[in-house]
Amino acid sequence: MVLPGLIDCHVHIEWEQSRSSYTEKYILNPADIAFRAAVYARRTLDIGFTTVRDLGGTGVNIALRNAINSGWATGPRIVTVGRSLSITGGHGDGTTGAKWDLFDPPGPEMGMADGPDECRAAVREQIKRGADCIKVCATGGVLSLARDGTLPHYAEDELSTIVKTARDLGVDVAAHAHGDEGMRRAVEAGVVSIEHGTFMSDATMDAMIKHGTWLIPTLTAGQAVSDSASFAKGFFPEVVRKKAIEICPQLKATAGKAYKKGVKIAFGTDSGVSPHGKNNLEFGLLAEAGMKNVDILRSATLDAATLLRMNDRIGSIEPGKLADLVAVEGNPMEDIRAMTKVVFVMKDGKVVRGDEMMK
């Protein structure tokens, strides 16, 4: 079966979770990260994802986007936030857990922002550096070394400032959120999407429907983190393991409930947290959550393109759109597992996998 090029609305193309992830920030230079990112990008394209939204790295993601667009590297079309925004000590603060005097205190230029003025500066700085959109960590997270995984991290005035500043400069805001209060604040502030949405209440689901906010469930990452925390002894630091056991098993149930209620869902894996090149596993997990096959396929094509405001160029096979095509063995409308059997990929009219099929 032939489909439009697939779209993953939540990846981290610069890195991949491993036992050494928490020490690599002390040894890797930007050039090291860039070489790895180029490999991850190629793996992602080879399994049919011709467009991705990168939701946070060091800024190498911006350089890789530019290199791919210019023909210096091979990979999916990248829409990127550059660095994510976080409170001091929050989910995006990479200095948490380090010796106090090892790093200079990160500020808005590094994505750390406290109070409306710093939030405004942080948004402007990322857009200055080339970000296509903005990501804010509205709550704690799982993999950061901070002990909190669900509490709200930004006040209403800070979130409103982030969204308004981004809108003034023509870009959308995505919000990482596990806890309900933080995601409710983000939805009311006007973010375009909630990433994860783990402990989302019915009231927040209603607010998302009202505001047209998208949910990106990231079930693949949740499964990977839960498995590593449960079965791979010592894979995570203890503070992370505890959060993973508490948070990740809930993702699938919330996604299924949100889908049944009518929340808009777009496809996103959080690859990097899970291995790059395994993005296709999300299709089966969404089916297990209760989504119909046709809606799963839309979530990774036209619906994802609509979220990214790129549906005039990608997301469906129509005259005038970019020639992004994927072929899989079997019919995913009948068996969604066919999406793991990609045999042909074309991006921008150029075959990147399956040349023999063109002969």
Secondary structure as the mmCIF struct_conf table of DSSP 4:
data_model
#
loop_
_struct_conf.conf_type_id
_struct_conf.id
_struct_conf.beg_label_comp_id
_struct_conf.beg_label_asym_id
_struct_conf.beg_label_seq_id
_struct_conf.end_label_comp_id
_struct_conf.end_label_asym_id
_struct_conf.end_label_seq_id
STRN STRN1 VAL A 2 PRO A 4
HELX_LH_PP_P HELX_LH_PP_P1 GLY A 5 GLY A 5
STRN STRN2 LEU A 6 VAL A 11
TURN_TY1_P TURN_TY1_P1 ILE A 13 GLU A 14
TURN_TY1_P TURN_TY1_P2 ARG A 19 SER A 20
HELX_RH_AL_P HELX_RH_AL_P1 SER A 21 GLU A 24
TURN_TY1_P TURN_TY1_P3 LYS A 25 ILE A 27
HELX_RH_AL_P HELX_RH_AL_P2 PRO A 30 ASP A 46
TURN_TY1_P TURN_TY1_P4 ILE A 47 GLY A 48
STRN STRN3 PHE A 49 ASP A 54
BEND BEND1 THR A 58 GLY A 59
HELX_RH_AL_P HELX_RH_AL_P3 VAL A 60 SER A 70
TURN_TY1_P TURN_TY1_P5 GLY A 71 GLY A 71
BEND BEND2 TRP A 72 ALA A 73
STRN STRN4 ARG A 77 THR A 80
BEND BEND3 GLY A 82 ARG A 83
HELX_LH_PP_P HELX_LH_PP_P2 SER A 84 SER A 84
STRN STRN5 LEU A 85 SER A 86
TURN_TY1_P TURN_TY1_P6 THR A 88 GLY A 89
BEND BEND4 GLY A 90 GLY A 90
TURN_TY1_P TURN_TY1_P7 HIS A 91 GLY A 92
TURN_TY1_P TURN_TY1_P8 GLY A 94 GLY A 97
BEND BEND5 ALA A 98 ALA A 98
TURN_TY1_P TURN_TY1_P9 TRP A 100 LEU A 102
BEND BEND6 PHE A 103 PHE A 103
HELX_LH_PP_P HELX_LH_PP_P3 ASP A 104 PRO A 106
HELX_RH_3T_P HELX_RH_3T_P1 PRO A 108 MET A 110
TURN_TY1_P TURN_TY1_P10 GLY A 111 GLY A 111
STRN STRN6 MET A 112 MET A 112
BEND BEND7 GLY A 115 GLY A 115
HELX_RH_AL_P HELX_RH_AL_P4 PRO A 116 LYS A 128
TURN_TY1_P TURN_TY1_P11 ARG A 129 GLY A 130
BEND BEND8 ASP A 132 CYS A 133
STRN STRN7 ILE A 134 CYS A 137
STRN STRN8 THR A 139 THR A 139
BEND BEND9 VAL A 142 ARG A 147
BEND BEND10 GLY A 149 LEU A 151
STRN STRN9 PRO A 152 PRO A 152
BEND BEND11 TYR A 154 TYR A 154
HELX_RH_AL_P HELX_RH_AL_P5 GLU A 156 ASP A 168
TURN_TY1_P TURN_TY1_P12 LEU A 169 GLY A 170
STRN STRN10 VAL A 173 ALA A 177
BEND BEND12 GLY A 179 GLY A 179
HELX_RH_AL_P HELX_RH_AL_P6 ASP A 180 ALA A 189
TURN_TY1_P TURN_TY1_P13 GLY A 190 GLY A 190
BEND BEND13 VAL A 192 VAL A 192
STRN STRN11 SER A 193 HIS A 196
TURN_TY1_P TURN_TY1_P14 THR A 198 PHE A 199
HELX_RH_AL_P HELX_RH_AL_P7 ASP A 202 HIS A 211
TURN_TY1_P TURN_TY1_P15 GLY A 212 GLY A 212
STRN STRN12 TRP A 214 ILE A 216
HELX_RH_AL_P HELX_RH_AL_P8 LEU A 219 PHE A 231
BEND BEND14 ALA A 232 ALA A 232
TURN_TY1_P TURN_TY1_P16 LYS A 233 GLY A 234
BEND BEND15 PHE A 235 PHE A 236
HELX_RH_AL_P HELX_RH_AL_P9 GLU A 238 ILE A 247
HELX_RH_3T_P HELX_RH_3T_P2 CYS A 248 GLN A 250
HELX_RH_AL_P HELX_RH_AL_P10 LEU A 251 LYS A 261
TURN_TY1_P TURN_TY1_P17 GLY A 262 GLY A 262
STRN STRN13 LYS A 264 ILE A 265
STRN STRN14 SER A 271 SER A 271
TURN_TY1_P TURN_TY1_P18 GLY A 272 VAL A 273
STRN STRN15 SER A 274 SER A 274
HELX_LH_PP_P HELX_LH_PP_P4 PRO A 275 PRO A 275
TURN_TY1_P TURN_TY1_P19 HIS A 276 GLY A 277
TURN_TY1_P TURN_TY1_P20 ASN A 279 ASN A 280
HELX_RH_AL_P HELX_RH_AL_P11 LEU A 281 GLU A 288
TURN_TY1_P TURN_TY1_P21 ALA A 289 GLY A 290
HELX_RH_AL_P HELX_RH_AL_P12 ASN A 293 SER A 299
TURN_TY1_P TURN_TY1_P22 ALA A 300 THR A 301
HELX_RH_AL_P HELX_RH_AL_P13 LEU A 302 LEU A 307
TURN_TY1_P TURN_TY1_P23 LEU A 308 ARG A 309
TURN_TY1_P TURN_TY1_P24 ASN A 311 ARG A 313
BEND BEND16 ILE A 314 SER A 316
TURN_TY1_P TURN_TY1_P25 PRO A 319 GLY A 320
BEND BEND17 LYS A 321 LYS A 321
STRN STRN16 LEU A 325 VAL A 328
BEND BEND18 GLU A 329 GLY A 330
TURN_TY1_P TURN_TY1_P26 PRO A 332 GLU A 334
HELX_RH_3T_P HELX_RH_3T_P3 ILE A 336 THR A 340
STRN STRN17 VAL A 342 LYS A 347
TURN_TY1_P TURN_TY1_P27 ASP A 348 GLY A 349
STRN STRN18 LYS A 350 ARG A 353
HELX_RH_3T_P HELX_RH_3T_P4 ASP A 355 MET A 358
#
